[in-house]
Amino acid sequence: MNNVGSALRAPPTNRSSGNVLRLQTCGLALCKFRTTRPLCNKKKEATVPLGDFRSVYLPYCLKKQEDGSYVVLNREYKPVGFNTREHIRYEEHPVSSRLKGIGPGTAKKLSYEGNENTDVIYLYNDVCVPVHSKANMDAYLKKLSILAKLDIDTK
């Protein structure tokens, strides 16, 4: 497993050419949409700014490490609080924790798409950005509530 943050790729988008009907979930509900209409609520994030609080200090995803611990990453795939676009090797910093209780069921509740994968858990995507609507923020805060209740193995 690669511990290098820049090696992570963003989750796949739901765009395609034409007017194809697709299904997607963003943690709110399963949404039917045509590719010409926006997914979820509000505008799509065109670029990833490091100039706002959310992009630096709020969790975007959880990335499992080879030892089973997790690193909580911001929108730039850096550990939460790292305000940089520089390459970061997670293992060189005390940023990982063994989170108790993250299994497929918890991953599904945390994932914006309801995915049970525990290797990388995305809390939102670029069209379900928490600050773009009240519904998106409510869904995000529900996920943070789940995370806040998880215990950390200190052994």
Secondary structure, DSSP 8 states (H G I E B T S, - for coil): ---BGGG---------SSS-EEEEE-SS-EEEEETTS-SSSS----S--SSSHHHHHS--EEEE-TTS-EEEE-TTSSBTT----S--BGGGSS-EEEETT-SHHHHHHHSTT----SSEEES--TTS-GGG-HHHHHHHHHHHHHHHT--EE--
